[in-house]
């Protein structure tokens, strides 16, 4: 477990959970530290979804509230497989999530890692090894990240979505676009930036201020936060 504390201490009661690739593209979390956010991360068993990782995040949320006297709600930063991890967590424990920044999130396993469609399948063997799921099992699988979007919609969790239009690892129209369309069809808050001519990397924007402003706007302290105990 990693916890990074801001210079301002606990005065704003807020924190951010980066769900995967802690060291990668850190500019957004660094900026949030400057805004007084704590930053937390727990190493996953694999980068693919394991139920144990979701439960560990719930325990972390309770720990942050009790030991650091922060809000029990966090901001999710989820990039690529981290976006998938964030969706599973927010779906099961929406009471611990205020809003989400998702960049090129894995939404549909048949696209990534299986490569059915536009995506490459360079991670497919790793996925099968780590999850025991192959493409045959996935055809009738009903636990894709996509299958959990309805829970995010029911819980009114605002999302900032960024994707590259030239991504051949997690193609936008097979993944992020599905999330965007479901949110818009249901009148929920989603702000989307499509990065022209950009592939899977880099994550984030050339100017991250829209993401930071979105988080500052929609990250509200829970009224029943354990940080007030």
Secondary structure as UniProt FT lines:
FT   STRAND          2..4
FT   TURN            7..12
FT   STRAND          15..18
FT   TURN            22..23
FT   HELIX           27..34
FT   TURN            35..36
FT   STRAND          38..41
FT   HELIX           51..67
FT   STRAND          74..79
FT   HELIX           81..92
FT   HELIX           94..96
FT   STRAND          97..103
FT   TURN            109..114
FT   TURN            122..123
FT   HELIX           124..131
FT   HELIX           135..139
FT   HELIX           145..148
FT   HELIX           149..154
FT   TURN            155..156
FT   STRAND          158..164
FT   TURN            165..166
FT   HELIX           172..174
FT   HELIX           176..185
FT   TURN            186..187
FT   STRAND          190..195
FT   TURN            196..197
FT   HELIX           209..218
FT   TURN            223..224
FT   HELIX           226..228
//
